[in-house]
Amino acid sequence: MSFGSLNIKALIILFLTSLSVMADENRFIKSIHVSTNLCLVISEGEKEWRSQGSYTVRLHDWVDDKRLPAGAFYSGLVRPRDGTLENVFLIDVDGDGKKDVIVTIRVVGTGAYQSADAFKIQGEELTLLAHVQDLLPTANVVTALKKQIAAKH
């Protein structure tokens, strides 16, 4: 093997590694200050395809630090995703007067269908409340989640 072919192989490996790192830089990651003592961290799975894989929702002690607001870990869930995380927001979907965590996901490619998960925070515990999928691109995910919850009761 010649010196030139080794350099080309090294350059190819370096290029592929940099692509992997660049893809991870674009990952969805968001922290939300939930209450006086809690925050959530929501992120797409590392080293996975952007179009499918998993995501995590983690409940932490809130620390008053804009750079690193997540303190002690309390509870968390890993969920599958078919698409990319699009948004996270808080709204009461089960009618108990407390805000729930809503994560929306948009399918990559034809159709741009949506799915969404709703999570309930009870003390320091995080649980899945409802899941909807295959929603039209313009569908209201909150309405769909409320219907899903009402159908369970």
N, C-alpha and C positions, 0 to 999 in steps of 0.2 A: 504494500500500500504506500503510495507516495505522500509526501508532506502536503501537497496541494489538496488531495482528496480528504485528508484529515481536517484541514482548515474548512473545507466546504461542509463536512459533516458537523463540525463544531458550530459553524454559522447556522446551519439548519436547526440544530438542537436549541441554540440560543434564541432564534426567531420563534420557534414553536413555544418555548417557555415564556417568552415575552407576550405572545398572544394569550396564553392562559392567564397571566397576571393581568393583562388589560381587561379581559372579560370579567375577572373578579372585581376590578375597580368599578364596573358599572352595575354591580349587584345592588338590589334593593335592600336597604337597611334603614330603619327608622326607629327612633325612640319617642315615646309619648309619655308625658307626665300625667298620670292618671288621677292621683290624689295627693294629699299632703305628704304621704310616705311611700307611695308606690309609683313605679314606672314600668313601661313595657318596652321590650326590644323585639322588633319584627324583622326577620331577614331571610332572603333566599339562601338555599343551601350552597355552601362553598364547593367549588370544583365540579359543579353540575352544569348541564346545558341550561342556557337561559330560557329555553322554550318549554322545559319540563323538568321535574325533579321534586324537590321538597322545600318547605320553609319552616321556620321556627317562630313561635310566639313565646316569649319568656317574660315572666313577672319577677321584678326585682324590687328591692328597697331603693327608694329614690334618694340620690345624693345631689345636693345643690351644686352641680358642676356641669356646665354646658358641654364640655368636651366628653366627659365620661359620667353620665347621670345614673348609670346602673350600678347599684351597690350589691348587697348580698342577694343571692339567687333564692327565690321561693318556690316557683312552680313553672312548668313549661310544657309545651306540646310540639311535636313534629308532625306536619301535615303534608300530604302529597299536593302537588300543583301541576296542572296542565296549562301552562302559559306562564306569564310573568306577573309578579305582584304589581298591582297598579295603584292601590290606595289603602290606607288604614285610617279609620276614624272611630269615634265614640258616639253611640246613640242607643237609646233604650229600645230594644226590639221585642222584649218579652213582656213589657207592660208593668214591670215591678218598680218603676221609678228610678232605677239605677242604670247608668250608662253601661252598655255592652261594647265589646271590641269587635269591629267589623273589618275583615280583610277581603279585598276584592282582587280577583285574578282575571286577566284577559288572555284568551287563547291567541297564540301567534299564528298568523296565516289566515286562510280563507274563513270568513264568517265572523271573526273577532268576537266570538261568544264569551260570555262572562260566567264566572262562578264566584261564590262568596262563602265565607265561614263567619259565624258569629260565636264569640267566646264570652263566657260569664266570669266575672271576678267575684269570688266570695272569700273575704278575708285575704289570706295569702295563697289561695287556690285558684287556679285557672282551669276551666272546663269548657269543652266544646258544647255549644248550645244548639246550633243548627248549621246545615250545609245545603247550598243550592248550586246547581250546575246547569250548563247548556242554556243559559239565558241569552236572549237576543242582545245585540250590542247596545241598544237603547233602553233595555229593561231597567226598572228601578230595583236594585238589589235589596234595599231595605224592605220594600213591599213584599218581595219574594220570600225573604227570611221570616217576616212576620206571618205570612201564610203557612210556611213550613212549621213554625212553632205552634200556631193555632191548630194545625192538623194533628199534632202529637197529643193535644189535650182534649 
